[in-house]
């Protein structure tokens, strides 16, 4: 066999091998980007966290609720603290699932609703899927508080109304269920008081719950402006309700917002909360907006792109710190 023939034979073998290798690397890269990594945050509690889904009716729509709770809870009935956690814009029902598991392992119940229209995806009771609405995406991409305060105010009002309707429905329904419990998580729950919590837009809704309900024991907001406190616009600037909150607040920020609290108009009340009585504010340096939700575990690259920052702190370390701080605050 001459040299030319040998060269052609090598190419016939080499090219398919290169194609196969390219496919393997592409699939591996795709998995790294879009599929959950096999990472788990170490739990500190004694209970196995489990969950159960249920659905509520809101007009013509459904709200999926995922209840996380401690399996074989050893406390007395009606003693487990209950957190209601609202996900961020285009978030999911598992937005901060590592936190939900940590709380459940320590004897808490967590109710995590998926907000129709603003959740990236929600599962109906019949198994079909609902995606984020185009209207909400349009609102997200057009809101500019420092550029057009009046339009931002109208959008904030709409978002808060929708979120508050969802959360009020979840809490009121749960209180009714716990009067005649059918599920284990209903039997063990103290439904007289709720911890309101959320990430981003969900945290803004949690602040609103703290303002408007008398059965909120505390509020946790993960990088969230006090949208509900915006009561109008004057001379191109927001008018805020800057009265004191009546419950303890935990306000958590990252590099995505903390350096801008004085610059971004929607965060004016958050700046006030830095020194307010009964308010704890934490700044996680070296991490962006999506670094304090579980997308940073599932896909660090996408979390960094969406959060506008490649983190200097790995997701496991950061989310473990978040769990520690939330547990310390709620105990």
N, C-alpha and C positions, 0 to 999 in steps of 0.2 A: 504494500500500500504506500503510495507516494505521500509527500508532506502535505500537498493540497487536500487530498482525500482525508488524511488524518485531521487536518484543521477543520474541515467541514463537519466531520463526525463529532469532534469535540464541541463545536457550536450547537449541533443538534441536541446534544446532551446538556450543555451548559445553559442554553436559553430557557428550556422548560424548568430547570432547577432554579434559575433566577426568578422566573415568574412565580414559582411556588413559594420561594422565600419572600418575595414581595407581598404575596397574598397573606402569608403568615404574619409578617410584620404589620400589615394594614389591619388585619383582624385583631391582633394583639393591641395595636394602638387604639382602635375603635373601642375595644373593651375597656381600656384604661380611661378613655374619655367619657364614655356614656354608660358603662355598667358599674354597679356598686362594687367597691373593693371589699375584700374579706377582712375588714378592720372592725374591731369591736372595742368600745370604751369599757374599761374595767368598772364593774358595778361595786358599790360599797355596801349595799343593803343585804339583808338576809333572805329576802323573798325573790321568787322567780317572777319576773314581769311577764304578764300575758295580756292579750287584748281581745276585745269583742267589738264588732261593728254594728251600728244600728242607724236607722234613717228617720229623719223628721220631714214633715211636709211644710213647705213655705210657699203658699199660693199654688202656682202650677209647677213649682220646682221641688226638688228634694235636697236635703242637706245630709251628707254622709258624716257620721260622727264615729271616731275610733276611741274607745275607752280603754286606757291602759290601767292595770290594777295589779296588786300583789296576790299571787296565787297562795291559797291556804293562809290567809291573813290571820294572825294570832291575836290581834287587838279586838276590842269589843265592837259589836255592831254599832254603826253610826259614828265611828271615831276617826276614820281615815280622812285626812285633809284632801280637798278637791281643788285641782288646778284646771282652769279652762284656758287652752293655748290656741291663739289665733295665728295662722301662718302669714307670711309676707306675700307681696304681690307676685303672682305666678308661682307661689309655693305649692306644697302638697300636704296631704294629711299626715305625712311622716316628716314634715319640715325639720323638726328637732327631736327625732325619735330617740337618739341617744340620751337626751335629757328626760324624755318620758320614761324610758326604761330605768334610769337612775332613780327617779322619783318613785316609781312603782316598786322597785327593789327595797326602798326604804319605807314602804307602807302608805304611799300616796295613791290617789286616783287622779288620772289625767284625762280630760275630755278634749279631744283634738278634732274640731270640725273642719271640713273642707268647704270653703266659701264658694258657692256657685258663681261662675262668671269671672272670678279673679284667681281661682285655683288653676294651675297649669293643666291638671286633669283630676276628675272626680268620678268615682264609680257609683252608678245608680243601684238601687236595690235589685233591679233585674239584670245587673251585670254589665250593662252598657256604659259607655264612657261619655263624659261631658268635658270639653276642652275650654280653655280660657276664651272669653268672648273678644271679638274684634273691637268692640266698643271700649272695653277696658284697656286693651293695648293702645288704642288711639289716645285715650285719656292719659295713660302713663307717659307716652312719648311727647305729649303736648304740654303737660303741666310745667310751669316755670315761675315759681313764686317770686323770685327777684325781678323777673322780666314782665310778668303780667299777673299782678296780685289778685285782681278781681276774678280772672278765669280760674286761677289756682284755688281761690276761696270756694268757688262754685263746685269744683271737682272734689275738694276736700269734704265739703258738706255732703255731697252725694255718696262718697266712699264711706264716710262715718255713719250715715243713715243705714246703708246696706249692711255694713259690718255689725252695727249695734242691733239691728233687727235679727241677724243670725245668732249673735251671742246671747241676746235676751231670750230668744226661743230655746236655745240649748240649755240655758240655766233654769229657766222657768219649767221647762219640760222635765229636767232632771230632778228638781225639787218635788214635783208631783210624783214622779216614778219612785222616789225614795220613801214616799209615804206608804206605798204598798209594793215593796221591792220584789222583782221577779228574777233579777240577775244578781250574781255574787257581788259585782262592783257597786250595785245600787244598795245592797244590804249593808255593806261595810262603810259606806260613805257618810261623812258629816255634810249634809247638803244645806246646812244653815248658813255657811260662809264659803266663799270662793276666793281662790287666788287668781286674779286676772293677769294673764301673761301673753306675750306675743313677740314676733320678730318683724321689724320694719313696719309696714302698714298694719300688721297684726298687733304690734306693740302700741301703735296710735289708738287702735280700737280698745286695747286694754286700759289705757289712760282714760278713755271715754267711759268705760265701765266703772272705773274708780270714781269718776265725777258724778255718775248718774244713779248708781245702785247703792243701796244701804247694806247689802249682804256681801260686799267685797272686803276681805280682811287685809289684802296687800296687793301690790301691782308690780309686775316685772316687765320692763320694756327693753328689748334688744335693738338698740339703734333705731329709735322711733321718734319723729317729731310729735309734739302735742297738737295734732290736727284739730281735735274737738275743741280745744281752747281758742281757736281762731273764730271770732264772733262777727267779723266784718272787715271792711277795708276803708281806710281814710287816707287821702293824698298818696295813694299807691303803696300804702303800708298796711299790714295786718293789724287789726284791733284784737287784743288777747284778753281772755279771762285769766288774770294772773293771781287769783285768790289761791290760798293754800289748799293743798290736797288733804283730805281727812284720813288717809290711810298711808302706811309706810310704802315708799317707792324704792325700787332698785332699777337704776338707769345704767345701761351698759352701752359703751361706744367703742368704735374701732377707728383706725386711721381714716376710714371713709367719711366720717362726720365730725369727730371730736375737734380737729383743727379748724373746723368751719362753723362752730356753734355761734360765733359772733357775726359771721358773714352771711349765713343763710337765714333768711327772714323766718322761715317756718320753724326754726330751732330757737327762737327768742325765749320761749318759756323753758326750754331745756337748759339754757344758760342760767336762768334763774334757779333751777332745781339743783345746780351744782352746790349751792350753799344753803338750800332750804332745809328747814327743820324736818326731821322724819324722812329724809331723802338721802339715799346712798348712790353715788355715781362712780362707776368704774371705767377706766380707759384701758383697752387691750391694745397695746402697741404692736406693730409688726404684722397686723392682720387686717383684711378688708371686710366689707359688709357681709359677704357670703361666708366668711370664715367662722361665723358664730351660728351657722346652721349646718345640717348634715350633708348638704351638697358638697361641702369641703372634704368630707370623707368619701363620698361616692365618686366624685370627679374633681380632684383638686384643680385641674387646668381650667375647666369650665367655671368653677367657683371663682378662680382668680380673674378670669376674663370678665365675668358678670359683675364681680365686686370691684373691678378696676385696680386690683393690686395683687401681685404675686406675694404670698405670705412669707414672712421670715420665721414664723412659728408653725410647726406641723399641726395638722388637723387633730390628731389624737391628743396632743398636749393641750391645744387650745380648748377643745370641747370638754376635756377633763377638768380644766380650770373653770369653765363655765358651769359645769355640774357642781363643782365644789362651792362656788360662790352662790349659786341658787339655793343649794341645800342649806348653807350657813344662814342665808337670809330668811328662809321659810321656817326654820325650826323655832 
